[in-house]
Amino acid sequence: MTMLDLTIAEALDALAAKRISAVELTEAHIGAVEALNPRLNAFITTTPDIARDRAKAADAARAAGNAPALAGIPLAIKDLFCTEGVRTTAASKILAPFIPPYESTVTARLKAAGSVMLGKANLDEFAMGSSNITSGFGPVENPWQRADGAKLVPGGSSGGSASAVAARIALGATGTDTGGSIRQPASFCGIAGIKPTYGRCSRFGIVAFASSLDQAGSMARTVEDCAILLGAMSGFDEKDSTSADRPVPDFRAACARGVKGLRIGIPAEYRVDGMAPEIEKLWQSGIDWLKRAGADIIDVSLPHTQYGLPVYYIVAPAEASSNLARYDGVRFGARVDGEDLIDLYERTRAAGFGAEVKRRVMIGTYVLSAGYYDAYYLRAQKVRALILRDFTEAFAKIDALLTPTAPSAAFAIGEKMDDPVTMYLNDVFTVPASLAGVPAMSIPAGQDARGLPLGLQVIGRHFDEETVFAVSSAIERAAGFTALPGLRAGATP
Amino acid sequence: MSLDPAMVRRIAKLARIRLADDEVPRLQGELNAILGYVEQLAAVDVDGVAPLTGGAQMTMRMREDRVTDGGIPDHVLANAPDRIGDFFAVPKVVE
């Protein structure tokens, strides 16, 4: 056990008791990043100098008796959050030269809270993907290993964040989730991750993918650590017109609430055909754990669940095609010269966007185009309303839902690549909560036959992250997930 | 509804993405697979359902209409691929 194995809660205690310094904790992490990142590719950009400066400032603040909430905690920042003066790429070649002159609200809050930025974590290009294979800066490796030696994907899109936290080269990380991009990689890498309610964290300064769905959240090795981080990231921001103007509860305190008397819904429609028996078994274990902890288990129906993915694959590309129109080679980012302005746009976007981004921009362009808008986009928005209604009706009878996070464990780089739709099915259990805007969390709860981690998902009411944390903590305690990935800082290779 | 090669080119044109000729058949197959998958939404009864346009459970907030930012041309132009003075430079548009 080294400093790298501490949870954020333990590290804060050790720092407060002066058993360790922020500089020591940060140096240990910088060393671990240097040792493992060449293999994992979890960071696109490392920022050791910034980390050292912030660690020194954290120690000074603590010595002066005014250490802020996260003083000295080393974090990975998904490279979708703009960081002033530090290159921000969204894992796209088109943004490779981009150095933001401003800071995202979430990272500004984390900075003000005294946290230490280790670097910018890799992701699927523009957060479009479930594997990190679409990154313009190379795929990320999952630190968990299969006996056959195949390199596994960390999930996506927040795969670099998940890989870094699981491999113990960061204590925690920021992620963003549009259709499962925090929860699915958390499940694949054996860590916890929460997508809070839409509007809880400001979107200002986060490179936009699908604005009605994008939401920042936290990833860490325990539920409590996620609660600590989310508390520092959340809150009203007038720079985001969809930011929720409501107080941020004490998420950390909610972790200890327990589940006695809570009504937990089990949605019948998540029992999909061909679900792996070990995932079905894990789901049943989760039900038994919560029952034993005093919760009431109630069968519920979310009848439009099966339409979540098709709605998502219209709404998200439509919004993306509009959001990504700004990448034209004129004001920022990479440019490929052309004969005239249109030619410059077309060449810049052809060279700058990867295959998945092009596919989604084209699908989005098509479903918004004259003659097809009503049949695709408008219809998808109506079905989205029905999906929200499913949740609203279920939450009249229950306090939270329990489901699996993903239909499988991590797969190998190269698998599930037959066609785009096969890859999209990864998000079947996470997309509905995104469409409804409700908070949802993945908790590591078990392992498959090959020893790979599997997650369970807890979904709560709008702005009731507290119940999500309470239920997730109960699952975490009962599951007793202590398995470790083969690739991690301090492990003997 | 199935996209033909001409339609794939038209979409690419609208999206301002240059396609090489050999990319068209692959994209045609992929886009048709996605459109085929989302086709199942046609089976849902959406009569009388109001579309859900946003993720926020709130009405849009109004703010005072005043200038809150500006006067920072060097920040705005810092990432420009090409600039002439305080302007973004592009190829000649008007002959």
Boltz contact constraints between the chains, C-beta under 6 A:
constraints:
  - contact:
      token1: [A, 98]
      token2: [B, 79]
      max_distance: 6.0
  - contact:
      token1: [A, 101]
      token2: [B, 75]
      max_distance: 6.0
  - contact:
      token1: [A, 101]
      token2: [B, 78]
      max_distance: 6.0
  - contact:
      token1: [A, 198]
      token2: [B, 55]
      max_distance: 6.0
  - contact:
      token1: [A, 198]
      token2: [B, 56]
      max_distance: 6.0
  - contact:
      token1: [A, 199]
      token2: [B, 56]
      max_distance: 6.0
  - contact:
      token1: [A, 212]
      token2: [B, 54]
      max_distance: 6.0
  - contact:
      token1: [A, 212]
      token2: [B, 55]
      max_distance: 6.0
  - contact:
      token1: [A, 213]
      token2: [B, 55]
      max_distance: 6.0
  - contact:
      token1: [A, 242]
      token2: [B, 56]
      max_distance: 6.0
  - contact:
      token1: [A, 310]
      token2: [B, 38]
      max_distance: 6.0
  - contact:
      token1: [A, 310]
      token2: [B, 40]
      max_distance: 6.0
  - contact:
      token1: [A, 310]
      token2: [B, 41]
      max_distance: 6.0
  - contact:
      token1: [A, 313]
      token2: [B, 38]
      max_distance: 6.0
  - contact:
      token1: [A, 314]
      token2: [B, 38]
      max_distance: 6.0
  - contact:
      token1: [A, 330]
      token2: [B, 88]
      max_distance: 6.0
  - contact:
      token1: [A, 330]
      token2: [B, 90]
      max_distance: 6.0
  - contact:
      token1: [A, 331]
      token2: [B, 88]
      max_distance: 6.0
  - contact:
      token1: [A, 332]
      token2: [B, 79]
      max_distance: 6.0
  - contact:
      token1: [A, 335]
      token2: [B, 81]
      max_distance: 6.0
  - contact:
      token1: [A, 340]
      token2: [B, 91]
      max_distance: 6.0
  - contact:
      token1: [A, 341]
      token2: [B, 90]
      max_distance: 6.0
  - contact:
      token1: [A, 341]
      token2: [B, 91]
      max_distance: 6.0
  - contact:
      token1: [A, 341]
      token2: [B, 93]
      max_distance: 6.0
  - contact:
      token1: [A, 344]
      token2: [B, 91]
      max_distance: 6.0
  - contact:
      token1: [A, 345]
      token2: [B, 16]
      max_distance: 6.0
  - contact:
      token1: [A, 346]
      token2: [B, 16]
      max_distance: 6.0
  - contact:
      token1: [A, 346]
      token2: [B, 18]
      max_distance: 6.0
  - contact:
      token1: [A, 347]
      token2: [B, 18]
      max_distance: 6.0
  - contact:
      token1: [A, 349]
      token2: [B, 16]
      max_distance: 6.0
  - contact:
      token1: [A, 349]
      token2: [B, 17]
      max_distance: 6.0
  - contact:
      token1: [A, 350]
      token2: [B, 17]
      max_distance: 6.0
  - contact:
      token1: [A, 350]
      token2: [B, 18]
      max_distance: 6.0
  - contact:
      token1: [A, 358]
      token2: [B, 17]
      max_distance: 6.0
  - contact:
      token1: [A, 359]
      token2: [B, 30]
      max_distance: 6.0
  - contact:
      token1: [A, 361]
      token2: [B, 15]
      max_distance: 6.0
  - contact:
      token1: [A, 362]
      token2: [B, 11]
      max_distance: 6.0
  - contact:
      token1: [A, 362]
      token2: [B, 15]
      max_distance: 6.0
  - contact:
      token1: [A, 363]
      token2: [B, 34]
      max_distance: 6.0
  - contact:
      token1: [A, 365]
      token2: [B, 11]
      max_distance: 6.0
  - contact:
      token1: [A, 365]
      token2: [B, 14]
      max_distance: 6.0
  - contact:
      token1: [A, 365]
      token2: [B, 15]
      max_distance: 6.0
  - contact:
      token1: [A, 366]
      token2: [B, 11]
      max_distance: 6.0
  - contact:
      token1: [A, 378]
      token2: [B, 51]
      max_distance: 6.0
  - contact:
      token1: [A, 379]
      token2: [B, 41]
      max_distance: 6.0
  - contact:
      token1: [A, 381]
      token2: [B, 51]
      max_distance: 6.0
  - contact:
      token1: [A, 381]
      token2: [B, 52]
      max_distance: 6.0
  - contact:
      token1: [A, 382]
      token2: [B, 46]
      max_distance: 6.0
  - contact:
      token1: [A, 382]
      token2: [B, 49]
      max_distance: 6.0
  - contact:
      token1: [A, 382]
      token2: [B, 51]
      max_distance: 6.0
  - contact:
      token1: [A, 383]
      token2: [B, 41]
      max_distance: 6.0
  - contact:
      token1: [A, 383]
      token2: [B, 44]
      max_distance: 6.0
  - contact:
      token1: [A, 384]
      token2: [B, 52]
      max_distance: 6.0
  - contact:
      token1: [A, 385]
      token2: [B, 49]
      max_distance: 6.0
  - contact:
      token1: [A, 385]
      token2: [B, 52]
      max_distance: 6.0
  - contact:
      token1: [A, 388]
      token2: [B, 52]
      max_distance: 6.0
  - contact:
      token1: [A, 419]
      token2: [B, 33]
      max_distance: 6.0
  - contact:
      token1: [A, 420]
      token2: [B, 30]
      max_distance: 6.0
  - contact:
      token1: [A, 420]
      token2: [B, 34]
      max_distance: 6.0
  - contact:
      token1: [A, 421]
      token2: [B, 33]
      max_distance: 6.0
  - contact:
      token1: [A, 421]
      token2: [B, 37]
      max_distance: 6.0
  - contact:
      token1: [A, 437]
      token2: [B, 55]
      max_distance: 6.0
  - contact:
      token1: [A, 462]
      token2: [B, 57]
      max_distance: 6.0
